Amino acid sequence: MQPVTGLSVKGQIVPQRASLPGLMSRLACREPVANTAGAQPVYNSAMPTAPTPDSTVSRSAAPRFPMPSVGPNRTGGVVWHARALQASARWQPTRDAINRWLAGISFDSRQLILVGASAGWMMSTDFLARFDAIEAIDIDPLAAPLFAWRHGLRLKRRGVQVRWHRMDALAELDELVDRWPEAGWLFDNVLGQQIYRHHDLDAVEAALAGLAQRLAGREWASVHDWLSGPARPPAPQAVLDLPPERAVVEPGGLVLKGQSQRFEIAGESLLATLNAHGQWQDHRTAGVFPAGTEVALIPWEFRPGKWHWLQAGHVFQCGQTARTRFEARAARGNPAKALKILDELDRSERTARS
Ligand SMILES: C[S@@+](CC[C@H](N)C(=O)[O-])C[C@H]1O[C@@H](n2cnc3c(N)ncnc32)[C@H](O)[C@@H]1O
């Protein structure tokens, strides 16, 4: 493996402990993943080192997102739109990979909450047209008109209603979860961007790791940045042509290429496939998906010489069985009740196994 400067990896590959199907059935999907990625973050020079100095975060709580402390919007707006227009051809393979992944997801609900919708630059109209109604959320005032320009007419022809909400969906997550109890959620390249809105990155990481708990009983998916930084793969097209790596989240890491690996080790191997160099940035999203979630790892040539690894996952089978999924859905509108049901089922499944 090519050594990558700026990466500090102390962990060892953990011997394989279980097959993928074994893990899938064993791990409860709502369990938050321990944030070991925070222990060995990978930063570029623009980012503070971890842990964030003066962080007041207690990791034992399931914290909410802090109020944004960085302005103006560095995660979207004019710069994002201009870049997306200009990079359209270069981004196409990643857009295709995301859309193939989305095509494989069968959302139960016909109502989609699309968080970080922007103009839907990376999104296919075909995917959006699977829903009767879309609640599109973004803080960017340009998002609604540009989304209408890109997708509006075709969605209207296909009978899809799009309603816009200009707001911070993460700051108001609990209210929104209550407002739309039957909806499916897609966080569309937004969770990995939160490090650009806050100074306290530990608080961001903790809130991201607590997201699954706050969405308990809901069906949700996210595609987001995991790592980004400089790389010069000798054959970029070959990297982009490969089918996305599939992995399964487990506490503290991933089962990748059939082996349990801590997040740092898995990240290192992904960087090696890109011939990465220099300092890479950890977007603090390693803990977003609960253990047991199957994820696709998708490369993205953001700019020439600057790459991202995206993580895409779909959280739907809380408790892993049709019965628990049904019960969790029945408890919608009451996450505390859903969690209690799932706890009971976990206990009985553990007893049955032993
Ligand atoms: C990287 S862009 C991705 C946009 C979009 N998914 C696309 O494919 O074009 C991230 C978007 O999320 C929005 N955003 C960031 N944080 C947000 C939040 N907390 N609530 C709502 N929107 C947010 C930004 O304004 C921006 O439009």
The ligand as an ORCA input file, in Angstrom:
! r2SCAN-3c Opt
* xyz 0 1
  C     -23.294     19.954     -1.147
  S     -24.838     20.702     -1.375
  C     -25.729     19.336     -2.060
  C     -26.943     19.770     -2.772
  C     -27.837     18.779     -3.486
  N     -28.091     17.583     -2.761
  C     -27.429     18.559     -4.910
  O     -27.264     17.420     -5.318
  O     -27.258     19.535     -5.629
  C     -25.483     20.790      0.296
  C     -26.796     21.527      0.392
  O     -27.320     21.374      1.699
  C     -27.818     22.629      2.157
  N     -27.757     22.571      3.627
  C     -26.661     22.496      4.403
  N     -26.992     22.359      5.686
  C     -28.346     22.343      5.737
  C     -29.285     22.215      6.792
  N     -28.879     22.072      8.057
  N     -30.608     22.238      6.497
  C     -31.015     22.383      5.210
  N     -30.173     22.499      4.166
  C     -28.846     22.483      4.428
  C     -26.910     23.657      1.507
  O     -27.518     24.914      1.415
  C     -26.692     23.009      0.142
  O     -27.653     23.405     -0.774
*
